[in-house]
Amino acid sequence: MNKLLTTNEAAEILGISPIAVANLLRDKKLPGIKRRGPDGIDRWFIRREDVALYCAELAIFNMLQKRAREQPVEEGVPL
């Protein structure tokens, strides 16, 4: 089942602010669905699976950055 999360719920899972989640949505770094509520206001919703994938991608990126910093680079060898 595709559970949709609000920006507040996604922010809590990711450990960031709801504004940071909105920025990720705006920059298309996190996929989301915009729906109009009964009050006429458009709101973002994010699939739980997409939040999990974003977390996994971020973890892999951080691991690769750490590994690159720890490996000595020989002078004159292109990266």
Secondary structure in CASP SS format (residue, H / E / C, confidence):
PFRMAT SS
TARGET T0000
AUTHOR 0000-0000-0000
METHOD secondary structure of the structure
MODEL  1
M C 1.00
N C 1.00
K C 1.00
L E 1.00
L E 1.00
T E 1.00
T H 1.00
N H 1.00
E H 1.00
A H 1.00
A H 1.00
E H 1.00
I H 1.00
L H 1.00
G C 1.00
I C 1.00
S C 1.00
P H 1.00
I H 1.00
A H 1.00
V H 1.00
A H 1.00
N H 1.00
L H 1.00
L H 1.00
R H 1.00
D C 1.00
K C 1.00
K C 1.00
L C 1.00
P C 1.00
G C 1.00
I E 1.00
K E 1.00
R E 1.00
R E 1.00
G C 1.00
P C 1.00
D C 1.00
G C 1.00
I C 1.00
D E 1.00
R E 1.00
W E 1.00
F E 1.00
I E 1.00
R E 1.00
R H 1.00
E H 1.00
D H 1.00
V H 1.00
A H 1.00
L H 1.00
Y H 1.00
C H 1.00
A H 1.00
E H 1.00
L H 1.00
A H 1.00
I H 1.00
F H 1.00
N H 1.00
M H 1.00
L H 1.00
Q H 1.00
K H 1.00
R H 1.00
A H 1.00
R H 1.00
E H 1.00
Q C 1.00
P C 1.00
V C 1.00
E C 1.00
E C 1.00
G C 1.00
V C 1.00
P C 1.00
L C 1.00
END
